[in-house]
Amino acid sequence: MTYYVQLVDDLYALEEPWRTRFLLLIAKLATGQQWNDHMPSRSTTEAWLAERAWLQRQVAQMLDAWVKERC
């Protein structure tokens, strides 16, 4: 399994409302636009992470900080 697929799995494993909040933030970072009315698909999120190493790093750091904060 590639690293970005694991990140997407981890994102989708989050409970609501956190899953939606993280995905909307990632969509904004990836596109530079607000995503208020709809969620990016899983495949779109995977594509963004596959194409953008900087976004992979940022998402990994956010998830790591979130998990540490929740423990």
Short mmCIF file of the C-alpha atoms (twelve columns), coordinates in Angstrom:
data_MODEL
# 
_entry.id   MODEL 
# 
loop_
_atom_site.group_PDB 
_atom_site.id 
_atom_site.type_symbol 
_atom_site.label_atom_id 
_atom_site.label_alt_id 
_atom_site.label_comp_id 
_atom_site.label_asym_id 
_atom_site.label_seq_id 
_atom_site.Cartn_x 
_atom_site.Cartn_y 
_atom_site.Cartn_z 
_atom_site.pdbx_PDB_model_num 
ATOM 1  C CA . MET A 1  0.000   0.000  0.000  1 
ATOM 2  C CA . THR A 2  1.373   3.401  -0.905 1 
ATOM 3  C CA . TYR A 3  1.802   6.068  1.727  1 
ATOM 4  C CA . TYR A 4  -0.853  8.417  0.359  1 
ATOM 5  C CA . VAL A 5  -3.445  5.619  0.292  1 
ATOM 6  C CA . GLN A 6  -2.725  4.953  3.975  1 
ATOM 7  C CA . LEU A 7  -3.192  8.668  4.685  1 
ATOM 8  C CA . VAL A 8  -6.575  8.626  2.938  1 
ATOM 9  C CA . ASP A 9  -7.570  5.513  4.905  1 
ATOM 10 C CA . ASP A 10 -6.585  7.297  8.116  1 
ATOM 11 C CA . LEU A 11 -8.577  10.377 7.121  1 
ATOM 12 C CA . TYR A 12 -11.698 8.357  6.369  1 
ATOM 13 C CA . ALA A 13 -11.325 6.507  9.669  1 
ATOM 14 C CA . LEU A 14 -11.784 9.755  11.604 1 
ATOM 15 C CA . GLU A 15 -15.104 10.301 13.323 1 
ATOM 16 C CA . GLU A 16 -17.423 13.055 12.200 1 
ATOM 17 C CA . PRO A 17 -17.318 16.003 12.251 1 
ATOM 18 C CA . TRP A 18 -13.519 15.746 12.122 1 
ATOM 19 C CA . ARG A 19 -13.394 13.705 8.923  1 
ATOM 20 C CA . THR A 20 -15.331 16.370 7.025  1 
ATOM 21 C CA . ARG A 21 -13.303 19.197 8.535  1 
ATOM 22 C CA . PHE A 22 -9.989  17.590 7.609  1 
ATOM 23 C CA . LEU A 23 -11.147 16.739 4.072  1 
ATOM 24 C CA . LEU A 24 -12.445 20.253 3.438  1 
ATOM 25 C CA . LEU A 25 -9.178  21.744 4.681  1 
ATOM 26 C CA . ILE A 26 -7.188  19.410 2.423  1 
ATOM 27 C CA . ALA A 27 -9.408  20.344 -0.523 1 
ATOM 28 C CA . LYS A 28 -8.774  24.026 0.142  1 
ATOM 29 C CA . LEU A 29 -5.022  23.471 0.420  1 
ATOM 30 C CA . ALA A 30 -4.944  21.409 -2.777 1 
ATOM 31 C CA . THR A 31 -7.085  23.727 -4.916 1 
ATOM 32 C CA . GLY A 32 -6.867  27.130 -3.273 1 
ATOM 33 C CA . GLN A 33 -10.666 27.286 -3.178 1 
ATOM 34 C CA . GLN A 34 -13.337 26.881 -0.514 1 
ATOM 35 C CA . TRP A 35 -15.264 23.600 -0.657 1 
ATOM 36 C CA . ASN A 36 -18.285 24.560 1.418  1 
ATOM 37 C CA . ASP A 37 -21.055 22.819 -0.497 1 
ATOM 38 C CA . HIS A 38 -19.548 19.451 -1.352 1 
ATOM 39 C CA . MET A 39 -16.912 16.992 -0.267 1 
ATOM 40 C CA . PRO A 40 -14.021 15.845 -2.430 1 
ATOM 41 C CA . SER A 41 -14.285 12.197 -3.395 1 
ATOM 42 C CA . ARG A 42 -11.915 9.616  -2.002 1 
ATOM 43 C CA . SER A 43 -10.291 9.194  -5.418 1 
ATOM 44 C CA . THR A 44 -9.826  12.962 -5.776 1 
ATOM 45 C CA . THR A 45 -8.227  13.136 -2.337 1 
ATOM 46 C CA . GLU A 46 -5.917  10.245 -3.243 1 
ATOM 47 C CA . ALA A 47 -4.948  11.973 -6.498 1 
ATOM 48 C CA . TRP A 48 -4.112  15.229 -4.715 1 
ATOM 49 C CA . LEU A 49 -1.911  13.404 -2.226 1 
ATOM 50 C CA . ALA A 50 -0.264  11.300 -4.938 1 
ATOM 51 C CA . GLU A 51 0.585   14.401 -6.980 1 
ATOM 52 C CA . ARG A 52 1.642   16.738 -4.175 1 
ATOM 53 C CA . ALA A 53 4.412   15.557 -1.855 1 
ATOM 54 C CA . TRP A 54 4.131   18.782 0.165  1 
ATOM 55 C CA . LEU A 55 0.438   18.028 0.791  1 
ATOM 56 C CA . GLN A 56 1.265   14.463 1.878  1 
ATOM 57 C CA . ARG A 57 3.720   15.836 4.436  1 
ATOM 58 C CA . GLN A 58 1.264   18.428 5.707  1 
ATOM 59 C CA . VAL A 59 -1.592  15.931 6.036  1 
ATOM 60 C CA . ALA A 60 0.682   13.447 7.821  1 
ATOM 61 C CA . GLN A 61 1.751   16.164 10.282 1 
ATOM 62 C CA . MET A 62 -1.857  17.237 10.895 1 
ATOM 63 C CA . LEU A 63 -3.016  13.669 11.498 1 
ATOM 64 C CA . ASP A 64 -0.063  12.952 13.772 1 
ATOM 65 C CA . ALA A 65 -0.750  16.081 15.827 1 
ATOM 66 C CA . TRP A 66 -4.462  15.241 15.976 1 
ATOM 67 C CA . VAL A 67 -3.852  11.679 17.190 1 
ATOM 68 C CA . LYS A 68 -1.349  12.849 19.817 1 
ATOM 69 C CA . GLU A 69 -3.759  15.533 21.049 1 
ATOM 70 C CA . ARG A 70 -6.616  13.033 21.367 1 
ATOM 71 C CA . CYS A 71 -4.597  10.500 23.407 1 
# 
